[in-house]
Amino acid sequence: MRNQYGWVATSCVALIVGASWGATPARAQPAADATLDSLAKEAYARGDYPKAVAAFEAAYARAPLAKYLYNLGRCHEKLGDFAPAAGYLEGYLRAVPDAEDRAEVEGLIEVIRHRLVRTHGRIKVTSAPSGALLFIEAGERRVKAATPYWGWVPFGEAKLVLRMEGYDAVKRTVVVGPGTPVAVELTLGASESGEAQAAPVSPVPVPSGRRAVAATPVESSLLPWVGLSVGAAMIGSGFGLLAMSRSDRDERDDLIDDSSTRPVTYRQVREIDGSARVKWWGGNAMLTAGVLAAAASVGLLFWHGEDTAAPRVGASPAGVSLTWGAIR
């Protein structure tokens, strides 16, 4: 009996030792760099967002904490760099799937993406040979990347510079607007004069989630207001024609009532009645067309207009600064 208990005790000890030996210790969370953390938060507090971005990136390189992804997203949002802002915030949610503020951050991402498609256009830059260093200057936005590049830049003029060792630099200016993404193909190569030649902008179709709109940002924003003006003018004209038709009918009725006291011909009555009918049909047609034009213009305003429900505090290069929580 004693031997039996001894065997059981020995087995339990062996199991405990084996489990302890095979278990891997929990991975320690890297410690934040207090100096960089403080420097970044101070820069953010005084509105020096570029310096805050640099400090938070350095802090994340030393200690890849999820809070730095959130802070970088907020910094880029303040700068109006909506594409990287949304990317950092999405990275934060991937790093912390059960984050307590998940619903809040998802709402912020949704509003940022809403702003992105209304203030930025997509651009695709390819080069031959590929792997060249690309610099893009578009408004307040500065991009440094390797080709092929696919990203977002603010509406308007975008200046491209392509560099690669052993080749002359290639420069190009394009206009980015809403709707169809801009596709640019640049060729690095020396001509007979020793200067690099850039290939023309390529009509290569780029996948787009929205219908192509061949318009500049200014034209796109004015179109709804022009439509509203035309619609209002047509509605006013329609009411005017209906009033004239009513007046003609009253004249016809008065003429018929006075037929007992003065001579009235059937031709007179028919002419007045015909005029009233033409004006009635014309007024209704103008009213219908005006209402349709106004409705279409209101739809365009909602499509191209800004999201007035998004909270605003102060201003940034893109004209908006959102407020959701504080940096960590």
Secondary structure, 3 states (H helix, E strand, C coil): CHHHHHHHHHHHHHHHHHHHHHCCCCCCCCCCCHHHHHHHHHHHHCCCHHHHHHHHHHHHHHCCCHHHHHHHHHHHHHHCCHHHHHHHHHHHHHHCCCCCCHHHHHHHHHHHHHHHHHHEEEEEEEEECCCCEEEEEECCEEEEEECCEEEEEECEEEEEEEECCCCCCEEEEEEECCCCCEEEEEECCECCCCCECCCCCCCCCCCCCCCCCCCCHHHHHHHHHHHHHHHHHHHHHHHHHHHHHHHHHHHHHHHHHHHHCCCCCHHHHHHHHHHHHHHHHHHHHHHHHHHHHHHHHHHHHHHHCCCCCCCCCCCCCCCCCCCCCCCC
